[in-house]
Every structure is written in structure tokens, then in C-alpha cells.
Amino acid sequence: MEANTRGTGRLPAAFLTPGSSSFLDFLAEHRPELLPGHRGLPEGSVVEAPHGTTIVAAVFDGGVVIAGDRRATMGNVIAQRDIEKVFPADEYSAVGIAGTAGLAVEMVRLFQLELEHYEKIEGAVLSLEGKANRLTTMIRGNLGMAMQGLAVVPIFAGYDLDLGRGRIFNYDVTGGRSEEHGFTATGSGSVFARGSLKKLYRDDLTAEEAATLVVQALYDAADDDSATGGPDLARKIFPIVSLITADGFRRLDNAEVAAIAVAITDERLTRPNGPQAPLI
């Protein structure tokens, strides 16, 4: 950070000054230009950047599942077929990103650093509520970019060690946060995914049933939203599905998700609209 310390083997003074346990605060004080929200665009400019959708999450008995499709679009073009949109934030939480792909990935990496920095400085893990609040601050800091069309709208999910259950938080572009009970979805296909989740969700789902539920929801979203990619059996590209329980974060491997996707696809050959919810 400071030129006079380069090549001397000494840390810059900024690293030795007592301060906040927030990495964001540290960066804002010493290198504010590195924060995503501080990179303004020329007035009136419009940036064509890849966007990612759709993210879904659901609470089950013993934890929470969060999943995302793999498609990124730029206008009417598929920009990428295998983008990753679900990332571990730490051992007991994860973030699913919808919106401008490049900024979203950068925000996730910064969020991971924020949580790691806090743990190193304080010697304790931040509560799940505290993690959700930190993410609120980061999204609010990106509001200027969001107003220019570069929005990031994540879902934050985790296992609350204090309460002993999974929890889900949804956000808007201003950083407004709401806790969702049961399930939620965000992104361009969220309306269709939410309808699927509403139809099939139960309070007593197992982890395996919850994983199938979110893949069903992504399949329904892809059925009606061109920006959402369904399971690609030919290319072997499947949704990213992650479980968070008292044992921590676990991403299902490709074979596990493939088995779910193939079973769903086979079922849809005879019932294209998917499973039906009971009438009573």
C-alpha cells in the first residue's frame, strides 16, 4: 500500500494500526478505490455485461439448501453455459448470486474476506444475523452501480448455530433485507421458481427431498424463462446444489446432482409440467 515499504520486508503502517474488525472498513479507509461501489461509470453510459439467474433456497429439517442454474446471458445471447452462482461464504453459510456476474463474484470474494477477517481479529465467528447484516452493507455500497444497470441481488443462506436451524435471507438492490421462512427465489426466473416451490414445499423435507425440490424449481424456471438454464444432459452441465447443516457446508458433487436431474427429466417425459401438489 505504501511505496516506501516496498522491498523492505516491512508491513505498511496501515496493517499495524488498530481499528475495526471489518475488512470493508479497512479497505474503505486505506484503498477505497478497490471497493466495487467506488468505481463510477461515465454519466449516461450503458454497460453490456453478463447477467446470471436464477437462485433458489429452501429450509429443510436439519438445515438449508441453496441452488443456482448455470446460465449467464448478455442481452439475448447466452454468454456462458456453466457459470457458478453459489459459493460458500464460510463454513456455515453460502451466497447465491443473481445480477451482473462479474460484480457479483467480486462481491462474494469480498464478503468471504470480510468474514475471515472478522474471525481473525475477534477470535470468534460472527453470528448468522451479523453475517446477513454485513452483506446488507456491501449491497448498499453498490447502489450507485445498480442505478446504472449493474445490480447484484443475492440470497444468503446458512445454518444458525445458536438457533439450531437453517435460515434464508433475501435482498433487494438497495440492501433491504428480509428473512424468508420456508423458501425463496431471486433472479429473472424467480416468479416461476417460486411458484414451483410453493406447490411442492413441505416443512418436514429431508435433505435429499430438499435437493430434489430446488432442482425441480430450477427446471420450472428454465421452462418459462429464457435467461435460466435447465439441466444440460448433453454437455453434462447441472445446477449447483449446496447443503448447509450442523456439519457445515457441503456442495453436492456433479454425479449426485446429475442423478436428480436425470430422474426429473425422465419423469417430465410423461408429465411435462412436473409433479402436482395435492388438492387438500
BAFI-3210 file (N, C-alpha, C; in Angstrom, 3 decimals, decimal comma, padded with zeros to 6 digits):
// residues 280
n [1|2|3|4|5|6|7|8|9|10|11|12|13|14|15|16|17|18|19|20|21|22|23|24|25|26|27|28|29|30|31|32|33|34|35|36|37|38|39|40|41|42|43|44|45|46|47|48|49|50|51|52|53|54|55|56|57|58|59|60|61|62|63|64|65|66|67|68|69|70|71|72|73|74|75|76|77|78|79|80|81|82|83|84|85|86|87|88|89|90|91|92|93|94|95|96|97|98|99|100|101|102|103|104|105|106|107|108|109|110|111|112|113|114|115|116|117|118|119|120|121|122|123|124|125|126|127|128|129|130|131|132|133|134|135|136|137|138|139|140|141|142|143|144|145|146|147|148|149|150|151|152|153|154|155|156|157|158|159|160|161|162|163|164|165|166|167|168|169|170|171|172|173|174|175|176|177|178|179|180|181|182|183|184|185|186|187|188|189|190|191|192|193|194|195|196|197|198|199|200|201|202|203|204|205|206|207|208|209|210|211|212|213|214|215|216|217|218|219|220|221|222|223|224|225|226|227|228|229|230|231|232|233|234|235|236|237|238|239|240|241|242|243|244|245|246|247|248|249|250|251|252|253|254|255|256|257|258|259|260|261|262|263|264|265|266|267|268|269|270|271|272|273|274|275|276|277|278|279|280]
n.u [000,808|001,912|004,453|007,041|007,598|007,965|009,847|011,303|010,549|008,930|005,738|003,191|002,192|-000,548|-001,421|-000,667|-002,005|-004,325|-007,803|-011,095|-012,825|-013,802|-013,218|-014,109|-014,334|-011,644|-010,618|-012,068|-010,952|-008,209|-007,777|-009,962|-010,693|-010,675|-013,029|-016,058|-018,312|-017,176|-016,368|-017,161|-019,193|-018,978|-021,222|-024,438|-023,662|-024,073|-023,570|-022,946|-023,084|-022,445|-025,186|-026,461|-028,836|-030,913|-031,583|-032,353|-033,638|-034,210|-035,520|-034,926|-035,579|-033,219|-031,420|-030,439|-030,922|-029,359|-029,404|-028,419|-028,919|-026,928|-026,560|-025,471|-026,426|-026,238|-027,883|-029,799|-028,254|-026,615|-024,172|-022,518|-022,459|-021,897|-021,548|-020,743|-022,808|-023,331|-021,775|-019,641|-019,780|-018,651|-017,846|-020,418|-022,319|-023,677|-023,680|-025,818|-025,803|-027,419|-027,772|-025,464|-022,798|-019,891|-019,459|-020,919|-019,536|-017,151|-018,104|-018,869|-016,378|-015,209|-016,933|-016,407|-013,780|-014,331|-015,709|-013,756|-011,708|-012,931|-013,174|-010,492|-009,573|-011,330|-011,362|-013,512|-016,473|-018,627|-022,078|-024,921|-026,897|-025,383|-023,653|-025,487|-026,190|-023,752|-023,565|-025,695|-024,691|-022,673|-024,115|-025,640|-023,599|-023,081|-025,032|-024,900|-023,762|-025,744|-027,850|-027,029|-027,474|-025,995|-026,650|-026,583|-028,069|-028,328|-028,957|-028,759|-027,854|-027,809|-026,676|-027,866|-026,079|-026,708|-029,513|-029,984|-030,935|-031,709|-031,539|-032,800|-032,034|-033,240|-032,554|-032,846|-031,955|-031,182|-030,119|-031,943|-033,219|-034,744|-035,963|-036,694|-039,134|-039,133|-038,897|-037,339|-036,694|-034,693|-033,869|-034,303|-035,914|-037,313|-040,043|-041,323|-039,892|-040,486|-043,216|-043,182|-041,831|-043,645|-045,727|-044,716|-043,347|-042,732|-042,848|-041,455|-039,349|-036,684|-033,057|-032,354|-034,806|-035,197|-033,091|-033,916|-036,264|-035,367|-034,046|-036,166|-037,577|-035,794|-035,829|-038,491|-038,342|-036,531|-038,092|-039,850|-038,440|-036,117|-033,587|-032,735|-031,017|-031,719|-031,142|-028,426|-028,154|-026,685|-024,234|-023,512|-023,935|-025,032|-027,275|-025,882|-025,880|-026,103|-025,771|-026,334|-025,695|-025,639|-023,230|-021,821|-020,938|-021,737|-021,175|-023,051|-021,781|-021,092|-022,086|-024,088|-025,981|-026,510|-027,836|-030,229|-031,202|-031,465|-033,433|-035,591|-035,879|-036,537|-039,000|-040,446|-040,899|-043,241|-044,879|-044,923|-045,272|-044,444|-044,436|-047,541|-049,135|-050,880|-054,491|-055,705]
n.v [-001,202|001,267|003,055|003,423|001,205|-000,924|-003,687|-003,728|-005,626|-005,008|-004,505|-002,293|000,720|000,829|-001,763|-002,195|-000,570|-000,179|-000,935|-001,240|-004,426|-004,967|-005,807|-004,414|-001,783|-001,287|-001,407|000,673|002,855|002,837|001,969|002,921|002,942|000,346|-000,853|-002,199|-000,464|002,037|002,492|004,385|004,888|006,522|009,240|008,497|006,281|002,918|-000,340|-003,419|-006,373|-009,733|-011,408|-013,226|-015,717|-018,267|-018,146|-020,302|-021,258|-023,296|-024,237|-027,111|-030,002|-029,813|-028,197|-026,116|-025,663|-024,433|-023,344|-022,943|-022,144|-022,574|-020,731|-017,769|-014,695|-012,236|-009,709|-010,949|-013,149|-016,203|-015,982|-017,567|-021,000|-022,501|-021,096|-020,396|-019,866|-020,152|-019,944|-020,861|-018,911|-019,005|-021,584|-022,267|-020,999|-019,653|-017,998|-017,123|-015,842|-013,399|-011,326|-008,824|-010,575|-010,411|-008,351|-009,485|-011,862|-010,716|-009,320|-011,440|-012,639|-010,573|-010,516|-013,022|-012,551|-010,549|-011,935|-013,783|-012,067|-010,807|-012,998|-013,590|-011,268|-010,871|-013,349|-015,028|-016,497|-014,721|-014,097|-015,611|-013,759|-011,442|-011,831|-011,649|-008,968|-007,709|-008,314|-006,836|-004,208|-004,245|-004,601|-002,279|-000,443|-000,781|000,544|002,769|001,691|-000,147|001,516|002,232|000,055|-002,165|-004,256|-006,264|-008,959|-010,929|-014,157|-015,105|-017,785|-019,972|-022,026|-021,581|-021,598|-020,923|-021,009|-023,484|-024,251|-023,989|-020,934|-018,333|-015,456|-012,775|-010,207|-006,799|-004,448|-002,178|-003,014|-003,724|-006,040|-009,185|-011,819|-014,998|-017,472|-020,834|-020,994|-019,412|-017,349|-015,774|-013,560|-013,558|-015,720|-016,137|-015,838|-018,024|-020,120|-019,717|-020,240|-022,976|-023,915|-023,147|-024,840|-027,412|-027,465|-028,634|-028,671|-030,715|-031,724|-033,877|-033,763|-034,863|-034,758|-032,005|-031,184|-032,300|-030,852|-028,152|-028,438|-029,217|-026,794|-025,067|-026,284|-025,760|-022,978|-022,619|-023,592|-021,567|-019,190|-017,629|-016,821|-018,492|-021,471|-024,848|-028,292|-029,602|-032,246|-033,239|-031,842|-032,359|-030,498|-029,300|-027,967|-026,090|-027,314|-026,894|-027,932|-026,926|-027,675|-028,660|-029,876|-028,353|-026,682|-028,216|-028,990|-030,623|-033,223|-033,483|-035,880|-036,591|-034,503|-034,839|-037,307|-036,625|-034,721|-036,235|-038,074|-036,331|-035,271|-037,605|-038,184|-035,997|-036,572|-037,970|-036,410|-033,353|-030,903|-031,363|-032,635|-032,739|-030,762|-031,891|-031,606|-031,242]
n.w [000,000|000,753|-000,805|000,232|001,725|000,131|-000,897|001,426|003,197|005,261|006,835|005,620|007,360|007,657|008,141|010,693|012,353|014,945|014,631|013,182|013,182|010,783|007,472|005,290|006,266|006,728|004,116|002,963|004,241|003,616|000,941|-000,842|-003,533|-004,389|-003,713|-004,995|-005,293|-005,580|-008,093|-010,415|-013,375|-016,593|-017,018|-018,214|-019,623|-020,806|-019,850|-021,333|-019,857|-018,751|-017,229|-014,476|-013,555|-012,188|-008,676|-005,991|-002,773|000,122|003,272|005,222|007,312|009,522|008,272|005,475|001,966|-000,968|-004,307|-007,762|-011,234|-014,272|-016,277|-017,947|-019,306|-021,954|-022,958|-025,559|-025,875|-025,005|-022,752|-021,192|-020,343|-018,109|-015,712|-012,293|-009,535|-006,872|-003,795|-001,046|001,886|004,386|006,746|007,579|005,996|002,912|-000,308|-002,910|-006,157|-008,152|-010,992|-012,216|-013,355|-013,097|-011,131|-009,061|-008,393|-007,536|-005,318|-003,672|-003,118|-001,685|000,472|001,604|002,464|004,303|006,361|007,122|007,957|010,160|011,894|012,399|013,638|015,832|017,004|017,090|015,649|013,530|014,188|012,487|011,914|012,101|009,926|007,819|008,090|007,468|004,769|003,820|004,089|002,153|-000,250|-000,262|-000,593|-003,238|-004,596|-006,323|-008,668|-009,224|-009,946|-012,422|-013,899|-013,179|-011,239|-008,232|-006,772|-004,199|-002,580|000,749|002,728|005,538|008,315|011,476|014,277|016,876|017,033|015,999|013,435|009,878|007,962|005,791|003,850|001,967|-000,484|-001,728|-004,386|-003,016|-000,687|001,138|003,435|004,037|006,037|004,898|005,314|005,004|001,975|-000,903|-003,828|-006,367|-009,098|-012,729|-013,360|-011,064|-010,412|-011,604|-010,448|-007,758|-007,761|-008,298|-006,016|-004,046|-004,618|-004,083|-001,667|001,685|005,286|006,513|004,984|003,949|003,626|001,132|-000,240|-000,259|-001,897|-004,327|-004,635|-005,107|-007,532|-009,145|-009,059|-010,386|-012,872|-013,651|-013,744|-015,858|-017,862|-018,503|-018,540|-020,497|-019,742|-017,803|-017,290|-017,895|-016,762|-018,566|-020,327|-022,450|-022,459|-019,924|-017,862|-014,898|-012,341|-009,572|-006,387|-002,966|000,400|003,755|006,988|010,493|010,373|008,640|005,515|002,418|-000,864|-003,281|-005,290|-008,855|-009,870|-008,045|-008,355|-011,045|-011,062|-009,800|-011,636|-013,998|-013,214|-012,817|-015,410|-016,859|-015,681|-016,567|-019,190|-019,346|-017,831|-018,485|-017,140|-014,608|-011,139|-009,325|-006,842|-003,899|-003,674|-001,246]
ca.u [000,000|002,769|005,608|008,308|007,816|008,167|011,199|011,979|010,107|008,124|004,336|002,783|001,645|-001,994|-001,658|-000,246|-002,815|-005,556|-009,006|-012,295|-012,680|-014,399|-012,303|-014,680|-013,933|-010,210|-010,423|-012,637|-010,069|-006,859|-007,803|-011,387|-010,906|-010,789|-014,395|-016,855|-019,201|-016,431|-015,945|-018,234|-019,189|-019,278|-022,647|-025,193|-023,154|-024,753|-022,602|-023,460|-022,293|-023,176|-026,040|-026,761|-030,053|-031,832|-031,146|-033,443|-033,201|-035,300|-035,170|-035,403|-035,408|-031,802|-030,529|-030,949|-030,324|-029,337|-029,034|-028,486|-028,690|-025,555|-026,547|-025,298|-026,866|-025,886|-028,936|-030,479|-027,218|-026,083|-022,763|-021,791|-023,383|-021,506|-021,133|-021,058|-023,553|-023,483|-020,442|-019,601|-019,298|-017,748|-018,153|-021,837|-023,196|-023,415|-024,305|-026,188|-025,778|-028,142|-027,426|-024,247|-021,969|-018,553|-019,556|-021,444|-018,434|-016,231|-018,728|-018,802|-014,999|-015,006|-017,713|-015,633|-012,674|-014,901|-015,992|-012,478|-011,011|-013,589|-012,846|-009,094|-009,396|-012,113|-011,167|-014,818|-017,238|-019,753|-023,373|-025,546|-027,562|-024,328|-023,201|-026,523|-026,081|-022,555|-023,885|-026,555|-023,814|-021,969|-025,066|-025,977|-022,450|-023,080|-026,258|-024,584|-023,604|-027,045|-028,654|-026,536|-027,780|-025,089|-027,172|-026,275|-029,149|-028,020|-029,638|-027,809|-028,426|-026,849|-027,146|-027,700|-025,603|-027,381|-030,908|-030,018|-031,767|-031,336|-032,230|-032,611|-032,237|-033,372|-032,144|-033,129|-030,762|-030,799|-029,600|-033,054|-033,092|-035,885|-035,777|-037,743|-039,402|-039,510|-038,199|-037,311|-036,033|-034,382|-033,422|-035,357|-036,823|-037,767|-041,503|-041,677|-039,290|-041,236|-044,473|-042,875|-041,525|-044,890|-046,552|-044,129|-042,627|-043,297|-041,996|-040,719|-038,479|-035,332|-032,040|-032,454|-036,030|-034,985|-032,233|-034,773|-037,204|-034,774|-033,770|-037,483|-037,898|-034,950|-036,338|-039,690|-037,917|-035,940|-039,162|-040,568|-037,548|-035,007|-032,307|-032,413|-030,634|-032,101|-030,094|-027,935|-027,715|-025,700|-022,938|-023,330|-023,912|-026,174|-027,296|-025,058|-026,741|-025,290|-026,470|-025,663|-026,279|-024,784|-021,909|-021,161|-021,292|-021,354|-021,693|-023,274|-020,913|-021,791|-022,800|-025,302|-026,951|-026,870|-028,830|-031,503|-031,637|-031,890|-034,706|-036,608|-036,067|-037,269|-040,381|-041,108|-041,271|-044,647|-045,614|-044,070|-045,425|-043,871|-045,330|-048,667|-049,374|-052,183|-055,537|-056,007]
ca.v [000,000|002,441|002,807|003,418|-000,080|-001,965|-004,217|-003,684|-006,745|-004,484|-004,262|-000,883|001,152|000,566|-003,093|-002,223|000,401|-000,764|-000,400|-002,059|-005,817|-005,083|-005,648|-003,359|-000,500|-001,167|-001,093|001,996|003,878|002,849|001,816|002,950|002,726|-001,083|-001,291|-002,178|000,681|003,279|002,557|005,014|004,843|007,805|009,537|008,161|005,083|001,655|-001,424|-004,755|-007,317|-010,975|-011,481|-014,587|-016,056|-017,974|-018,754|-020,750|-021,805|-023,857|-024,792|-028,467|-030,451|-030,029|-027,282|-025,313|-025,960|-023,292|-023,859|-021,990|-022,674|-022,329|-019,887|-016,314|-014,110|-010,853|-009,402|-012,169|-014,137|-016,971|-015,609|-018,692|-022,080|-023,226|-020,167|-020,794|-018,783|-020,452|-020,001|-020,838|-017,670|-019,591|-022,993|-022,494|-020,130|-019,603|-016,902|-017,364|-014,523|-013,079|-009,972|-008,666|-011,704|-010,023|-007,640|-010,397|-012,738|-009,874|-009,043|-012,661|-012,790|-009,559|-010,963|-014,106|-011,902|-009,830|-012,887|-014,344|-011,000|-010,648|-014,147|-013,498|-010,120|-011,029|-014,668|-015,674|-016,490|-013,796|-014,770|-015,627|-012,458|-010,473|-012,037|-011,099|-007,512|-007,294|-008,386|-005,670|-003,049|-004,373|-004,370|-000,852|000,271|-000,947|001,131|003,635|000,833|-000,746|002,520|002,284|-001,216|-003,237|-004,655|-007,576|-009,299|-012,293|-014,853|-015,569|-018,901|-020,561|-022,761|-020,773|-022,467|-020,549|-021,452|-024,874|-024,459|-023,241|-019,664|-017,756|-014,018|-012,243|-008,806|-006,045|-003,743|-001,124|-003,637|-004,117|-007,457|-009,825|-013,250|-015,795|-018,698|-021,936|-020,999|-018,152|-017,383|-014,461|-013,621|-013,384|-016,867|-016,353|-015,963|-019,403|-020,989|-019,562|-020,967|-024,398|-024,165|-023,007|-026,018|-028,674|-027,373|-029,096|-028,333|-031,876|-032,264|-034,344|-033,114|-035,390|-034,212|-030,574|-031,062|-032,569|-029,729|-026,961|-028,742|-029,124|-025,375|-024,517|-026,839|-024,990|-021,626|-022,690|-023,907|-020,349|-018,028|-017,943|-016,491|-019,556|-022,702|-026,113|-029,325|-029,858|-033,634|-033,479|-031,291|-032,747|-029,286|-029,402|-026,909|-026,206|-027,524|-026,965|-028,140|-026,400|-028,282|-028,527|-030,385|-027,374|-026,524|-029,301|-028,904|-031,924|-033,398|-033,477|-037,149|-036,551|-033,610|-035,460|-038,350|-035,930|-034,081|-037,278|-038,612|-035,323|-035,208|-038,813|-038,028|-034,956|-037,130|-038,368|-035,324|-032,199|-029,813|-031,741|-033,205|-031,909|-030,678|-032,434|-030,586|-030,993]
ca.w [000,000|000,831|-001,665|000,947|002,406|-000,868|-000,974|002,723|004,024|006,373|006,521|005,656|008,648|007,700|008,683|012,090|013,090|015,496|014,010|013,157|012,767|009,454|006,346|004,450|006,845|006,495|002,710|002,698|004,795|003,045|-000,518|-001,197|-004,965|-004,648|-003,446|-006,227|-005,371|-005,796|-009,489|-011,156|-014,830|-017,214|-016,973|-019,407|-020,291|-020,553|-019,985|-021,613|-019,075|-018,496|-016,051|-014,059|-012,825|-011,107|-007,418|-005,120|-001,484|000,917|004,581|005,474|008,689|009,821|007,569|004,367|000,664|-001,877|-005,627|-008,860|-012,570|-014,713|-017,475|-017,901|-020,573|-022,257|-023,909|-025,999|-026,161|-023,884|-022,621|-020,592|-020,005|-016,895|-014,667|-010,921|-008,876|-005,443|-003,197|000,419|002,499|005,373|006,992|007,865|005,213|001,477|-001,052|-004,298|-006,787|-009,378|-011,406|-013,009|-012,915|-012,652|-009,855|-008,050|-007,957|-006,771|-004,030|-002,874|-002,634|-000,657|001,627|002,214|003,176|005,441|007,439|007,574|008,672|011,463|012,746|012,806|014,536|017,056|017,586|017,200|014,403|013,510|014,177|011,168|011,785|011,830|008,547|006,942|008,173|006,725|003,343|003,571|003,916|000,880|-001,344|-000,232|-001,140|-004,697|-005,119|-007,461|-009,832|-009,514|-010,636|-013,795|-014,542|-012,756|-009,934|-007,653|-005,835|-003,738|-001,485|001,761|003,478|006,464|009,488|012,679|015,349|018,121|016,987|015,603|012,243|008,684|007,747|004,461|003,769|000,622|-000,550|-002,943|-004,862|-002,071|000,523|002,001|003,774|004,691|006,265|004,279|006,076|004,127|000,695|-001,632|-005,130|-006,913|-010,481|-013,730|-013,330|-009,685|-010,346|-011,942|-009,438|-006,507|-007,931|-008,157|-004,612|-003,280|-004,905|-003,639|-000,386|002,949|006,434|007,009|003,940|004,262|002,806|-000,230|-000,832|-000,477|-003,074|-005,486|-004,725|-005,728|-008,935|-009,783|-009,191|-011,451|-014,130|-013,979|-014,119|-017,199|-018,800|-018,881|-018,568|-021,403|-019,116|-016,850|-017,971|-017,281|-016,807|-019,922|-020,280|-023,499|-022,033|-018,520|-017,045|-013,998|-011,331|-008,366|-005,222|-001,738|001,663|004,949|008,184|011,671|009,991|007,790|004,099|001,509|-002,227|-003,891|-006,455|-010,144|-010,037|-007,226|-008,988|-012,318|-010,794|-009,545|-012,877|-014,939|-012,725|-013,089|-016,864|-017,258|-015,219|-017,363|-020,487|-019,267|-017,176|-018,794|-016,180|-013,330|-010,132|-008,901|-005,406|-003,531|-003,582|000,168]
c.u [000,848|004,073|006,905|008,561|008,081|009,633|011,934|011,615|009,252|006,690|004,061|002,130|000,159|-002,308|-001,348|-001,050|-004,068|-006,778|-010,151|-011,966|-013,291|-013,359|-012,797|-014,275|-012,454|-009,935|-010,931|-011,717|-008,763|-006,817|-009,247|-011,659|-011,042|-012,192|-015,231|-017,705|-018,511|-015,952|-017,078|-018,065|-019,431|-020,787|-023,307|-024,725|-023,968|-023,765|-023,337|-022,558|-023,108|-023,957|-026,363|-028,074|-030,167|-031,305|-032,373|-032,850|-034,418|-034,751|-035,717|-035,119|-033,943|-030,872|-031,219|-030,217|-030,407|-028,784|-029,167|-028,286|-027,311|-025,452|-026,299|-025,663|-026,369|-026,825|-029,676|-029,510|-026,843|-024,588|-021,927|-022,800|-023,086|-020,994|-021,536|-021,681|-023,773|-022,101|-020,546|-019,107|-018,311|-018,230|-019,644|-022,777|-022,762|-024,164|-024,602|-026,387|-026,642|-027,823|-026,155|-023,179|-020,618|-018,558|-020,009|-020,347|-017,440|-016,792|-018,679|-017,400|-014,697|-015,746|-016,995|-014,467|-013,163|-015,129|-014,709|-011,701|-011,595|-013,187|-011,410|-008,888|-010,085|-011,898|-012,464|-015,525|-018,411|-021,056|-023,971|-026,267|-026,541|-023,794|-024,200|-026,475|-024,872|-022,820|-024,801|-025,714|-023,118|-022,897|-025,443|-024,844|-022,365|-024,270|-026,009|-024,439|-024,935|-027,936|-028,217|-026,683|-026,919|-025,468|-026,691|-027,338|-028,939|-029,093|-028,544|-028,495|-027,372|-027,507|-026,826|-027,331|-026,283|-028,811|-031,045|-030,913|-031,245|-032,164|-031,868|-032,898|-032,244|-033,051|-032,714|-031,896|-030,304|-030,172|-030,691|-033,073|-034,366|-035,568|-036,975|-037,900|-039,900|-038,680|-038,199|-036,608|-035,741|-033,852|-034,598|-036,355|-037,456|-039,283|-041,923|-041,107|-040,067|-042,580|-044,288|-042,612|-042,789|-045,757|-046,035|-043,525|-043,450|-042,330|-041,082|-039,823|-037,168|-034,343|-032,143|-033,682|-035,883|-034,113|-033,035|-035,733|-036,598|-034,420|-035,083|-037,834|-037,075|-035,389|-037,566|-039,341|-037,357|-036,994|-039,858|-039,691|-036,311|-033,646|-031,868|-032,120|-031,076|-030,950|-029,722|-027,332|-026,627|-024,310|-022,592|-023,107|-025,188|-026,140|-026,300|-026,005|-025,853|-026,184|-025,654|-026,406|-025,360|-023,382|-021,164|-021,678|-020,843|-022,001|-021,864|-022,388|-021,749|-022,608|-024,109|-026,374|-027,418|-027,952|-030,207|-032,062|-032,152|-033,238|-035,851|-036,923|-036,849|-038,746|-041,145|-041,461|-042,733|-045,504|-044,804|-044,137|-044,961|-044,888|-046,391|-048,788|-050,731|-053,214|-055,892|-054,869]
c.v [001,262|002,156|002,669|002,120|-001,194|-002,387|-004,228|-004,886|-006,306|-004,267|-002,763|-000,546|000,845|-000,780|-003,176|-001,271|-000,267|-000,120|-001,383|-003,488|-006,051|-004,849|-004,560|-001,981|-000,241|-000,746|000,306|003,110|003,981|002,695|001,825|002,675|001,245|-001,623|-001,188|-000,930|002,001|003,421|003,100|004,857|006,236|008,022|009,197|006,908|003,852|000,526|-002,730|-005,755|-008,583|-010,919|-012,940|-014,674|-017,574|-018,682|-019,118|-021,297|-022,298|-024,421|-026,213|-028,843|-030,774|-029,094|-026,502|-025,720|-024,701|-023,782|-022,777|-022,681|-022,226|-021,338|-018,423|-015,765|-012,682|-010,399|-010,681|-013,304|-014,893|-016,694|-016,746|-019,732|-022,734|-022,304|-020,710|-019,610|-019,013|-020,695|-020,117|-019,486|-018,002|-021,011|-023,272|-021,580|-020,105|-018,435|-017,390|-016,021|-014,484|-011,637|-009,960|-009,626|-011,275|-009,331|-008,573|-011,306|-011,943|-009,568|-010,255|-012,850|-011,785|-009,937|-012,095|-013,546|-011,179|-010,772|-013,491|-013,329|-010,823|-011,774|-014,074|-012,384|-010,355|-012,371|-015,416|-015,582|-015,526|-014,587|-014,724|-014,310|-011,378|-010,597|-011,430|-009,575|-006,993|-007,305|-007,230|-004,436|-003,080|-004,081|-002,894|-000,015|000,186|-000,258|002,014|002,846|000,207|000,215|002,698|000,933|-002,378|-003,695|-006,042|-007,860|-010,737|-012,875|-015,329|-016,645|-019,480|-021,337|-021,933|-021,686|-022,169|-021,075|-022,913|-025,162|-023,634|-021,970|-019,110|-016,257|-013,583|-010,757|-008,141|-005,211|-002,638|-001,689|-004,001|-005,617|-007,972|-011,303|-013,989|-017,101|-019,786|-021,966|-019,601|-018,364|-015,957|-014,644|-013,576|-014,534|-017,107|-016,516|-017,406|-020,383|-020,922|-020,292|-022,460|-024,767|-024,118|-024,254|-027,263|-028,651|-027,943|-028,770|-029,473|-032,505|-032,793|-033,597|-033,562|-034,839|-032,731|-030,342|-031,304|-031,406|-028,543|-027,203|-028,727|-027,650|-024,717|-025,035|-026,037|-023,569|-021,620|-022,958|-022,647|-019,113|-018,365|-017,651|-017,528|-020,837|-023,931|-027,103|-029,622|-031,261|-033,916|-033,028|-031,669|-031,511|-029,269|-028,268|-027,164|-026,276|-027,701|-027,088|-027,546|-026,934|-028,004|-029,056|-029,440|-027,382|-027,739|-029,085|-030,312|-032,055|-033,565|-034,747|-037,156|-035,693|-034,194|-036,520|-037,734|-035,368|-035,103|-037,854|-037,631|-035,254|-036,416|-038,700|-037,034|-035,450|-037,558|-037,298|-034,039|-031,064|-030,166|-032,278|-032,212|-031,909|-031,281|-031,315|-030,264|-031,541]
c.w [000,000|000,111|-000,877|001,712|001,420|-000,906|000,353|003,592|005,189|005,903|006,515|006,989|008,781|008,337|010,178|012,967|013,623|014,854|014,094|012,761|011,389|008,369|005,407|004,947|006,595|005,057|002,377|003,174|004,024|001,520|-001,023|-002,666|-005,322|-004,386|-004,712|-006,380|-005,642|-007,240|-010,333|-012,659|-015,379|-017,278|-018,310|-020,112|-019,890|-020,832|-020,255|-020,891|-018,851|-017,186|-015,750|-013,304|-012,917|-009,860|-006,589|-003,828|-000,720|002,220|004,661|006,920|008,950|009,088|006,474|003,092|-000,196|-003,214|-006,683|-010,184|-013,044|-015,882|-017,127|-019,269|-020,703|-023,370|-024,257|-026,309|-024,884|-023,798|-022,059|-020,147|-018,657|-015,797|-013,292|-010,199|-007,383|-004,856|-001,681|000,897|003,607|005,632|007,124|007,085|003,762|000,862|-002,457|-004,973|-008,037|-009,712|-012,226|-012,512|-012,354|-011,308|-008,741|-007,506|-007,117|-005,388|-003,113|-002,297|-001,528|000,626|002,349|003,023|004,421|006,628|008,005|008,402|010,070|012,412|013,258|013,832|015,879|017,746|017,799|015,855|014,540|013,482|012,776|010,899|011,453|010,409|007,564|006,935|007,399|005,222|002,943|003,275|002,563|-000,298|-001,412|-000,814|-002,649|-005,359|-006,335|-008,745|-010,235|-010,285|-012,085|-014,504|-014,136|-011,344|-009,537|-006,597|-005,356|-002,824|-000,539|002,593|004,401|007,575|010,721|013,845|016,676|018,171|016,578|014,412|011,070|008,559|006,370|004,525|002,308|000,642|-001,795|-003,291|-003,912|-000,806|001,503|002,192|004,416|004,890|005,707|005,045|005,130|002,866|000,098|-002,970|-005,562|-008,335|-011,443|-013,758|-011,978|-009,564|-010,592|-010,915|-008,130|-006,587|-007,764|-006,698|-003,753|-003,427|-004,189|-002,234|000,773|004,079|006,848|005,946|004,525|003,375|001,349|-000,942|-001,137|-001,708|-004,347|-005,716|-005,462|-007,191|-009,737|-010,037|-010,297|-012,822|-014,575|-014,403|-015,535|-018,262|-019,321|-018,989|-019,399|-020,800|-018,090|-017,610|-017,214|-017,301|-018,262|-019,939|-021,309|-023,066|-020,593|-017,628|-016,210|-012,972|-010,202|-007,174|-003,996|-000,519|002,799|006,165|009,373|011,401|009,068|006,365|003,302|000,151|-002,787|-005,124|-007,717|-010,348|-009,249|-007,879|-010,317|-012,118|-010,548|-010,849|-013,887|-014,530|-013,018|-014,581|-017,366|-016,868|-016,100|-018,763|-020,502|-018,602|-017,331|-017,775|-014,775|-012,350|-009,696|-007,387|-005,074|-003,364|-002,138|001,022]
res [m|e|a|n|t|r|g|t|g|r|l|p|a|a|f|l|t|p|g|s|s|s|f|l|d|f|l|a|e|h|r|p|e|l|l|p|g|h|r|g|l|p|e|g|s|v|v|e|a|p|h|g|t|t|i|v|a|a|v|f|d|g|g|v|v|i|a|g|d|r|r|a|t|m|g|n|v|i|a|q|r|d|i|e|k|v|f|p|a|d|e|y|s|a|v|g|i|a|g|t|a|g|l|a|v|e|m|v|r|l|f|q|l|e|l|e|h|y|e|k|i|e|g|a|v|l|s|l|e|g|k|a|n|r|l|t|t|m|i|r|g|n|l|g|m|a|m|q|g|l|a|v|v|p|i|f|a|g|y|d|l|d|l|g|r|g|r|i|f|n|y|d|v|t|g|g|r|s|e|e|h|g|f|t|a|t|g|s|g|s|v|f|a|r|g|s|l|k|k|l|y|r|d|d|l|t|a|e|e|a|a|t|l|v|v|q|a|l|y|d|a|a|d|d|d|s|a|t|g|g|p|d|l|a|r|k|i|f|p|i|v|s|l|i|t|a|d|g|f|r|r|l|d|n|a|e|v|a|a|i|a|v|a|i|t|d|e|r|l|t|r|p|n|g|p|q|a|p|l|i]
***
